Amino acid sequence: MITSHTAYIGLGSNLQQPCQQIQQALFALKQLPTTRLIGHSSLYRSPPLGPTGQPDYINAVAILATELTPHALLFRLQAIETQQGRVRNGIRWGPRTLDLDILLYDNLCFTDSHLTLPHPGLYERAFVLYPLYECAPDLVLPNGRLLVEWIQEVNHHQPLLGKEGSSNHPLFLPSLPRRGWGWLLAILPQIIPFKKPF
């Protein structure tokens, strides 16, 4: 019996019309074999982690139901990156047309020379955690913690500039209240609900 797995994919771009790069990548994810694109978050704008002088990033998270193994999925994601002009020049966190990362694959914890699950930056990056929360507010992380509790307790120093198309003034993410959705409406007033794929 073939088993379907849930994979959360982080998308990022800061070159060559990043919003269009993300939309094109979402369409490509929808075409993956034995895979279904369940949905995706809004687009978020965030400052780069790497070298200064590069443009802001556009980020999102997508949810896949897939029969591909983690390594087969990674191979397919890297092929999409290449198709969209990704050049691997060895510069860590440098500018790129597209970055696709497997954030979570079920609750698998795994490391080899090609892949680490969950993604090593998952627990500390606001531009990953908040889109992920938008997609799956009740998600339990592989460390056994609720995603919402993790966001409440981790001190995030990385600002988000907000949803793409809104103000460009920096938007620093405060701690979440224990209950309710008021925090989301307060910090991202123009965010749109979790979207079904195209």
N, C-alpha and C positions, 0 to 999 in steps of 0.2 A: 504494500500500500504506500503510495506516494504521500509524503507529508509536506504541508505548506508551512512556511516559517514567516514570522513577522520581522521585517528589517526596517529600521529607521535610518534614513539617508540625509546627511547634511550637505547642502548645496551652497556654494559661494562663488562670487565672481566680482572682479573689479576692473576688467578690461573689455573694450569692444562692446559697448552697450550691455552692461551687466544684467539689467532687467530682462532683456531679450535672451541673453545667454541662459538665464535661469529658466525662463519659459520654454526655451528649446530643449533644455535638459529634462524638464518635467515631461515633455512630449516623448523624448527618447526613453525615459524610464517606463513610460506606458507601453513601449514597443518591446521591452525585454521578453525573451521567451520564458514560458512557464511562470510568468510574473504578472501580478495585477497591481496597478497604482491605486491604492485605497483613497488617498487624499494628500493634501499638503497644507502647510501653514501660509500665512501672509508673507510678503517680502519685507525684510528688515534691513535697514542701513546701519552699518557699524564701522568704526575706525579700524584700520589695518593693525595686525599684531606685529608685523615685520618691519622692514626698512622704512624710514620716513620718506615722505615725498611721493608716496603712491596714493592712488585714489581710494576713497571709502569702498567698502565691500557691500554687496547686496547678498543677503543670506536667507535661507529658508530651510525647512525640514519636510521631507516626504515620507510617507508610510507605504511600504510594499508588502504584499503577500506573495512569497516566492517559493518555488521548489528548487531554486539554485542553491548550491552549497555556498558557504561564505567566500571561498576562494574563487569559485566560478562567478559569483556576483561581483567581487572585486575586479576580476578581469574584464567583465562587461562594463563596469563603471569607468575603468581606465580607458577603455576603447571609446566611450562617449566623450571623455575629456579630450582625447586625441582628435576625435572628429570635430570638436569645437575649438581647435587651435591651441590646446594646452601644450606649452613647451616646458619640459623638465630641464631646467638649467642649473639645478643644484643650489639655488638661492632659497634658503629656508624662509617660508612665509613671504616670499616675494609676490609681486603682482601676477595675476593669472586670469585667463579667460574663463576657466571653470575648475572648480574643485569639488569632487564628489567623495564623501567619506561615509563608510558604514559606521554609524554611531552605535547601534545596537542590532544584534541578530538574536531574536528571542532573548533569553537571559544568559547566553553563552559567554563564558569568560575563557579567553584563549589568546595565546601569544606564540607567534613564530617569526621567522625572518621577513615575512611578507605582510603580516596582518596582526593587529592587536584588537581584541574585543573585550569589553566595550572600548570605543575610541579613547585614547589616553587623554584627550582634552575635554571629554564629555562633562566631567564633574566640575569644571572651573570656568567655562566660557559662557558668558551671558547670551551671546549671539547664537548659541546652540540650545541652551536650557530653556529660554523663553519661547522660541518657536516650537520646541519639543513639547512644552507645556500646553501651548495653544492646540496642538494636535492630540495630545493624550494627557489630559489633566489628572487622570487617576493612575498614571503609569507607576509601577513599582520597578525601581532600578535594580540591576544585578547585585548591588551591595545590600539589598533588602529594604532600602528606604523608599518612601514615597517621593516622587519627583518634587511635589509641592513643598514637602518638608525640607528636602535638600536645598531648594532655592531659598527658603526662609532662613536657613542656618549658615549657608556659605556666604562669605563676604565677597561680593563681586565688585572689582575695581574697574572693570571694563565698561565704558558707556555704550549704550545703543543710541543712535541718532533718531530712532523712531521708524515707523513704517514708511516705506518708500512712497513718495508723493506728499508727505506731510512736511512739517517744519524741519529745517536743517540745523536747528539749535540742538546742542548735545542734550541727551535725555538720559540721566543716570537712574538706574533701577533701584528703587528702595526695597526694603524687606517686605515680604508679602504678609498681609494679615492672615490669621489662622483660618478664617472662613470667608467664603463669598468671592464674588467676581469684581468687587469694587476696585481692587488694585489695578486690574487690567484696564478698566475704563478710565482710571485716573492717570496712568502713566502712558497709555497709548490710546488717546481719545479717538483716533481715526482708524484703529485696527478693524479689520473685517473678520467675520467669523471663519472658522475652519472650512475650507473649500473642498468640495468634491472635485475630482480631476476632470477638467475640460468638459 
